[in-house]
Amino acid sequence: MNITKKDGLIVIVLSAALALLGLFFMDKSWIHDNIPERCGAYCQMAMNYWSMLLEQSFDRKFLQKSIGALLVSLVSPIADLKTPLQINYALQIVGATFLIFSAVYFYLIGKATKCNRLVFYTLFVCLFVNQIFIKIEPYTQESPDCAAFLLGMMSAYYFLKNKYGALLFTFCIASIIQPQARLLMIPLIIFCGINVQEPEQKKLTIQNKGYLFLFIAILFVFLVCGYLLPSIREPNHGVANAIKSLMPVSIFLGAAALLFALYKIRAVESFQSGLKLFMFNKDIRNRSKTVALIFAVSFGIILFLAQGEILSKGSTLKGVVYYSYSVVYHMLEAPLKSWIVHLGFFGPLPLIFLLRKPSAPNRTMDVGLTLSIALSLIFSLDSESRHLIGFMPWLACLFMKKKYSFNVPVSALIIILTIIASRFYGSYGSATPEYDKYLFMWGPWMTVADYQLTTAIVAGSCFLLFLVYKLSSTRKAPPFVTDHSGQEDSSFCK
């Protein structure tokens, strides 16, 4: 049965309940550390936003994630918000509002795709019941992750509805939400809604040479980041958590896993198709120029306004290179570390895509979406899982648009594993390292013992999901049905 307005109201109310739960009942950093007047970077921006603009004293990276601080600075004079404690609560209220609006867009995506009700509620749990919304945001109040999540929901909906103008507007405001999520939008905007179709091929030509070249390139980058660069300068979080004896295994497995994921979505073929469309389609070239102009102007404004003290290594070009190398190194510290961390952080939802057969992109929308997903796979090398929150709504977009339908056992298991992964039961003092007790995201901070435990849990979850998937695979009730006919659509978005 497809969803109705009542289902939309239910998920909106549930998202509000989650936000209120975090706002009033979850741990707070200033309570945990007994520092009621704590005021971090986002709090300081909210208290001094306009003076910092006039003085051009923003940090470059933090200005690009300052939408929450901007909104709080607008309401502060009206609500008479003066103390750091008041500002921190206001930042969390803004984050809760983002979460509620995300639920609205989630319902709109489900309605536009005529989503199955069981899938709708399963995906809602997978997306909204996670550590970011019930642990990190309530604890720190300052993170822009709720805004990035809303950005992902908005871009997914507007892409599905072929709203080119709305996507451009979303791209503009993304300049003060999250840099990673903004980059993911570029292929979507360029290829959205242009009805150009390449000549159909009876048989897909796999670009074997392209994937071989890609594998060699990935191996080279991993070798440089795993062995050469650490001998010159240690990565951002040091090398204490690395299992150096397994570094060769990590490099090979990491390269193979990334290549396999890119192959599953036909990334090389999509890139080739995108180049052809760019060369022979004037509309796509014009859109590329528009996106480049908006990006250049907004980045120029950021550079002009953000000339203050550098608070983040990612605020300079040299810092971005160093940060990128550090991200790759921390991914290589242990075999498949980043992806194990992500599955432990978000739950099993991404695993479902390993159970579908790859298909060739045959429309411009497919090309844009595939290239965006390819970028997200590259970003997934970053073991700090919350940085991927802006992409997570696209998993819902793909499931809904493909008309996937879970049966009850698979759906129930996904929900249970997701709730466990949320760590709603955890406490900060015992579950995270003392030197970084408020982030609750593991990632580059994960110790060897934590990695081994998380790997065992994730492996057990994968085995259990695969077992239930196989046991419930019958001709009458397959775990995943596409278009309710058992035939899988050949494109991502049709």
C-alpha positions in Angstrom: 0.0 0.0 0.0 1.3 3.5 -0.9 1.8 6.2 1.7 -0.8 8.8 2.4 -0.9 12.3 4.1 -1.4 10.5 7.4 2.0 8.7 7.0 3.6 12.1 6.2 2.1 13.6 9.4 3.4 10.5 11.4 7.0 10.9 10.3 6.9 14.6 10.9 5.7 14.1 14.4 8.2 11.3 15.0 11.1 13.5 13.8 9.9 16.3 16.2 9.8 13.8 19.0 13.3 12.7 18.3 14.4 16.4 18.2 12.6 17.1 21.6 14.2 13.9 23.1 17.6 15.2 22.2 16.9 18.7 23.2 15.7 18.0 26.7 16.9 14.6 27.8 20.2 13.6 26.1 23.6 14.4 27.5 24.9 17.9 27.1 28.6 18.7 26.8 28.5 21.6 29.3 26.7 19.3 31.9 29.1 16.4 31.3 32.2 18.7 31.7 30.5 21.1 34.2 31.2 24.1 31.9 27.9 25.9 31.5 29.4 28.8 29.7 31.1 26.7 27.1 31.1 28.6 23.7 32.7 26.8 20.8 33.3 28.1 17.3 29.7 27.9 16.1 28.4 29.6 19.4 30.9 32.4 18.9 29.8 32.9 15.3 26.2 33.0 16.4 27.0 35.6 19.1 29.1 37.8 16.8 28.0 37.0 13.2 27.6 40.5 11.9 30.6 42.0 13.6 32.7 39.1 12.2 31.4 39.9 8.8 32.3 43.5 9.0 35.8 42.7 10.4 36.3 39.8 7.9 37.4 37.7 10.8 35.7 34.4 9.9 37.7 31.1 9.5 37.2 30.0 5.9 36.0 26.5 6.7 33.7 27.4 9.5 32.0 30.2 7.5 31.1 27.5 4.9 29.2 25.7 7.7 27.6 28.6 9.4 24.0 28.6 8.4 22.8 27.6 11.9 24.9 30.4 13.5 23.4 32.9 10.9 19.9 32.0 11.8 20.5 32.2 15.5 22.1 35.6 15.1 19.0 36.8 13.3 16.6 35.7 16.2 19.0 36.6 19.1 17.9 40.3 19.3 14.3 39.3 19.2 14.5 36.5 21.7 17.1 38.4 23.9 19.7 35.6 23.6 22.9 36.7 25.3 24.6 33.9 27.2 26.5 30.9 25.6 24.0 28.6 27.3 21.1 30.3 25.6 22.9 30.4 22.2 23.8 26.7 22.5 20.1 25.8 23.1 19.1 28.1 20.2 21.5 26.3 17.9 20.0 23.0 18.9 16.5 24.3 18.3 17.6 25.3 14.8 19.0 21.8 14.2 15.8 20.3 15.4 13.9 22.5 12.9 16.1 21.3 10.1 15.4 17.7 11.1 11.6 18.3 11.0 11.8 20.0 7.6 13.9 17.0 6.5 11.0 14.7 7.4 8.7 16.9 5.3 10.9 16.5 2.3 11.2 12.8 3.1 7.5 12.5 2.9 7.4 14.5 -0.4 10.0 12.1 -1.9 7.9 9.1 -0.8 4.8 10.6 -2.3 6.4 11.6 -5.6 7.7 8.0 -6.0 4.5 6.3 -4.8 6.6 4.5 -2.2 5.5 1.3 -0.5 4.5 2.0 3.2 6.8 -0.7 4.7 9.7 0.6 2.7 8.8 4.2 3.7 8.9 3.5 7.5 12.0 1.2 7.2 13.9 4.0 5.5 12.6 6.6 8.0 14.2 4.6 10.8 17.4 4.1 8.9 17.8 7.8 8.1 16.4 9.5 11.2 17.4 7.1 14.1 21.1 7.5 14.1 23.9 8.8 16.3 24.0 12.2 14.7 20.4 13.1 15.7 20.1 11.4 19.0 23.7 11.7 20.3 26.0 14.1 18.5 23.7 17.0 17.8 22.1 17.0 21.3 25.5 16.8 22.9 27.4 19.5 21.1 24.6 21.7 19.7 27.0 23.2 17.2 27.4 20.7 14.4 25.9 21.7 11.0 25.0 18.0 10.2 21.2 18.5 10.5 21.5 21.3 7.9 23.5 19.0 5.6 20.9 16.3 6.0 18.1 18.7 5.0 20.3 19.8 2.1 20.5 16.2 0.9 16.7 15.8 1.2 16.0 19.0 -0.7 18.4 18.2 -3.6 17.1 14.6 -3.8 13.5 15.8 -4.1 14.2 18.6 -6.6 16.3 16.3 -8.7 13.5 13.7 -8.9 11.0 16.5 -9.8 13.4 18.0 -12.5 13.4 21.3 -10.7 16.6 22.9 -12.1 16.0 26.3 -10.7 15.3 24.9 -7.2 18.5 22.9 -7.4 20.5 26.0 -8.3 19.0 27.8 -5.3 19.8 24.9 -3.0 23.4 24.9 -4.5 23.7 28.6 -3.6 22.6 28.2 0.1 24.8 25.1 0.3 27.8 27.4 0.3 27.2 28.0 4.1 26.0 24.5 4.9 28.6 21.9 4.0 31.3 21.9 1.4 31.2 18.1 0.8 27.5 18.0 0.2 27.7 21.0 -2.2 30.3 19.2 -4.4 28.0 16.2 -4.6 25.3 18.5 -6.1 27.3 19.6 -9.2 26.6 16.6 -11.4 23.0 16.6 -10.4 22.5 20.2 -11.5 24.3 19.8 -14.8 22.5 16.7 -16.0 19.1 17.1 -14.3 16.0 17.1 -16.5 17.7 17.3 -19.9 16.0 14.7 -22.1 19.0 13.5 -24.1 19.4 9.7 -24.7 22.4 8.1 -26.3 21.7 5.4 -28.9 20.6 2.2 -27.2 23.0 -0.6 -27.1 21.8 -4.2 -27.1 24.8 -5.2 -25.0 26.6 -3.1 -22.5 30.3 -2.5 -23.3 32.2 -2.8 -20.0 35.3 -0.5 -20.0 37.7 -3.0 -18.7 40.8 -0.9 -19.5 39.2 2.0 -17.7 38.7 0.0 -14.5 42.2 -1.4 -14.7 43.7 2.1 -15.0 41.4 3.2 -12.2 42.6 0.3 -9.9 46.3 1.2 -10.6 45.6 4.9 -9.9 43.9 4.0 -6.6 46.7 1.7 -5.6 49.3 4.4 -6.3 47.5 7.0 -4.2 47.1 4.5 -1.3 50.7 3.5 -1.4 51.9 7.1 -1.4 49.5 8.0 1.5 50.2 4.8 3.4 54.0 4.7 3.2 55.7 7.8 1.6 53.8 10.8 3.1 53.9 9.5 6.8 57.6 9.4 6.6 57.6 13.1 5.7 54.8 14.2 8.1 52.5 12.3 10.4 48.8 12.4 9.5 46.4 14.6 11.4 45.5 12.2 14.2 48.9 10.4 14.4 49.7 6.8 13.7 49.0 5.2 17.1 45.9 3.4 16.0 47.4 1.9 12.8 48.0 -1.8 12.5 51.2 -1.4 10.4 51.7 -5.1 9.8 48.4 -5.2 7.9 49.0 -2.1 5.9 49.7 -4.0 2.6 46.4 -5.9 3.2 44.6 -2.6 3.9 45.9 -1.0 0.7 44.9 -3.9 -1.5 41.5 -4.5 0.1 40.7 -0.8 0.1 41.6 -0.4 -3.5 39.6 -3.5 -4.5 36.6 -2.5 -2.4 36.5 1.1 -3.9 36.9 -0.3 -7.4 34.1 -2.8 -6.8 31.7 -0.1 -5.6 32.6 2.1 -8.6 32.0 -0.9 -10.9 28.6 -1.6 -9.3 27.4 1.8 -10.3 29.2 1.8 -13.7 31.2 4.9 -12.8 33.6 4.7 -15.7 30.9 4.3 -18.3 29.0 7.2 -16.7 32.1 9.4 -16.8 32.5 8.6 -20.5 28.9 9.3 -21.2 29.1 12.6 -19.3 32.1 13.7 -21.4 30.2 12.9 -24.6 27.1 14.8 -23.5 29.2 17.7 -22.5 30.9 17.9 -25.9 27.8 17.6 -28.0 25.0 19.2 -25.9 24.9 23.0 -25.6 22.5 23.0 -22.7 24.8 20.9 -20.6 27.8 23.2 -21.4 25.7 26.2 -20.5 24.7 24.6 -17.2 28.3 23.8 -16.4 29.3 27.4 -17.0 26.5 28.6 -14.7 27.5 26.2 -11.9 31.2 27.2 -12.3 30.2 30.9 -12.1 28.1 30.4 -9.0 30.9 28.4 -7.4 33.6 30.9 -8.3 31.5 33.9 -7.0 30.5 32.3 -3.8 34.0 31.1 -3.1 35.4 34.5 -3.8 32.9 36.0 -1.3 34.1 33.3 1.2 37.7 34.3 0.7 36.9 38.0 1.1 34.9 37.5 4.3 37.0 34.8 5.9 40.4 36.4 6.6 40.4 35.7 10.3 42.4 33.3 12.5 42.7 29.9 11.0 40.8 27.5 13.2 40.8 24.4 11.0 43.5 22.7 8.9 41.0 22.5 6.0 40.9 26.3 5.7 43.9 26.6 3.4 44.9 24.9 0.2 48.0 23.3 1.9 45.7 22.3 4.8 43.2 20.6 2.4 46.0 18.6 0.8 47.3 17.6 4.3 43.8 16.8 5.4 43.1 14.7 2.3 46.2 12.7 2.9 45.3 12.2 6.5 41.8 10.9 5.6 43.3 8.3 3.3 46.0 7.2 5.8 43.4 6.8 8.6 41.3 4.7 6.2 44.3 2.5 5.6 45.2 2.1 9.3 43.3 -1.2 9.4 41.6 -3.3 6.6 38.4 -1.7 5.3 38.4 0.6 8.3 36.3 3.5 6.9 33.5 1.3 5.6 33.4 -0.8 8.7 33.1 2.5 10.7 30.3 3.7 8.4 28.3 0.5 8.8 28.7 0.6 12.5 27.7 4.2 12.6 24.7 4.3 10.2 23.6 0.6 10.3 23.1 -1.8 7.4 21.2 0.3 4.8 24.2 0.7 2.4 24.7 -3.1 2.3 21.4 -3.6 0.4 22.9 -2.2 -2.7 25.4 -5.0 -2.8 22.5 -7.4 -3.4 21.4 -5.7 -6.7 22.9 -6.2 -10.1 24.8 -3.3 -11.7 23.1 -1.6 -14.6 24.2 0.8 -17.3 23.3 4.5 -17.1 21.2 5.3 -20.2 19.8 8.7 -19.6 21.3 12.1 -18.6 19.7 11.9 -15.1 21.3 8.5 -14.6 24.7 10.0 -15.6 24.4 12.9 -13.1 23.2 10.7 -10.3 25.9 8.1 -10.9 28.7 10.7 -11.0 27.3 12.1 -7.7 27.3 8.7 -6.1 30.8 8.1 -7.4 32.0 11.3 -5.6 30.2 10.1 -2.4 32.1 6.8 -2.6 35.4 8.7 -2.8 34.3 10.9 0.2 33.4 7.6 2.0 37.2 7.1 2.5 36.8 9.6 5.3 36.2 7.5 8.4 34.5 10.4 10.2 31.0 9.1 9.3 29.0 12.2 10.0 30.5 13.9 7.0 28.4 11.6 4.8 25.1 12.6 6.3 24.3 14.9 3.3 24.4 11.9 1.0 22.3 9.5 3.1 19.0 10.8 1.8 20.0 9.7 -1.7 19.9 6.1 -0.4 16.2 6.7 0.3 15.8 8.4 -3.1 17.2 5.3 -4.9 15.1 2.8 -2.9 11.9 4.7 -3.4 12.4 5.5 -7.1 13.4 1.9 -7.9 10.2 0.7 -6.2 12.1 -1.7 -3.9 9.8 -3.5 -1.5 11.1 -5.3 1.6 9.4 -8.3 3.1 8.7 -8.1 6.8 11.6 -10.3 8.1 14.2 -8.2 6.1 12.6 -4.9 7.1 12.4 -5.9 10.8 16.1 -6.9 10.8 17.2 -3.7 9.1 15.3 -1.7 11.7 16.7 -3.6 14.7 20.3 -3.3 13.4 19.8 0.4 12.8 18.5 1.1 16.2 21.4 -0.9 17.8 23.8 1.1 15.6 22.4 4.4 16.9 23.9 3.6 20.4 21.0 5.3 22.1 22.0 3.3 25.2 25.6 4.5 25.3 27.3 6.9 27.6 30.1 9.2 26.6 32.4 8.5 29.5 32.6 4.8 28.6 32.0 4.6 24.9 34.4 7.1 23.5 38.1 7.9 24.1 38.5 10.4 26.9 40.5 12.8 24.8 37.6 13.1 22.4 34.6 12.2 24.5 32.0 14.5 23.0 32.2 13.6 19.3 30.9 10.0 19.6 31.8 9.2 16.0 34.9 7.0 16.3 36.5 7.4 12.8 40.2 8.4 13.0 40.0 8.2 16.8 39.1 4.5 16.8 41.6 2.4 18.7 42.8 -1.1 17.5 40.6 -2.8 20.2 37.5 -0.8 19.1 38.2 -1.6 15.5 38.4 -5.3 16.2 35.1 -5.2 18.2 33.3 -3.1 15.6 34.6 -5.4 12.8 33.2 -8.5 14.6 29.8 -6.7 15.1 29.6 -5.5 11.5 30.6 -8.9 10.2 28.0 -10.6 12.3 25.3 -8.1 11.1 26.3 -8.7 7.5 26.1 -12.4 7.9 22.7 -12.2 9.7 21.3 -9.9 7.0 22.5 -12.1 4.2 21.1 -15.2 5.9 17.7 -13.7 6.4 17.8 -12.4 2.9 18.5 -15.9 1.5 16.0 -17.7 3.8 13.2 -15.3 2.9 14.0 -15.4 -0.9 11.0 -17.2 -2.3 9.3 -16.8 -5.6 6.2 -15.6 -3.8 7.8 -13.1 -1.5 11.3 -12.0 -2.5 13.1 -9.7 -0.1 13.5 -7.0 -2.7 11.0 -6.5 -5.5 11.5 -3.9 -8.2 8.5 -2.2 -9.8 6.4 -4.8 -8.1 6.9 -7.2 -11.0 10.3 -8.8 -10.2 11.9 -7.0 -13.1 14.6 -4.4 -12.2 14.6 -1.1 -14.0 17.7 -0.4 -16.1 18.2 3.1 -14.8 18.6 4.7 -11.4 15.9 7.3 -12.0 13.2 6.7 -14.5 
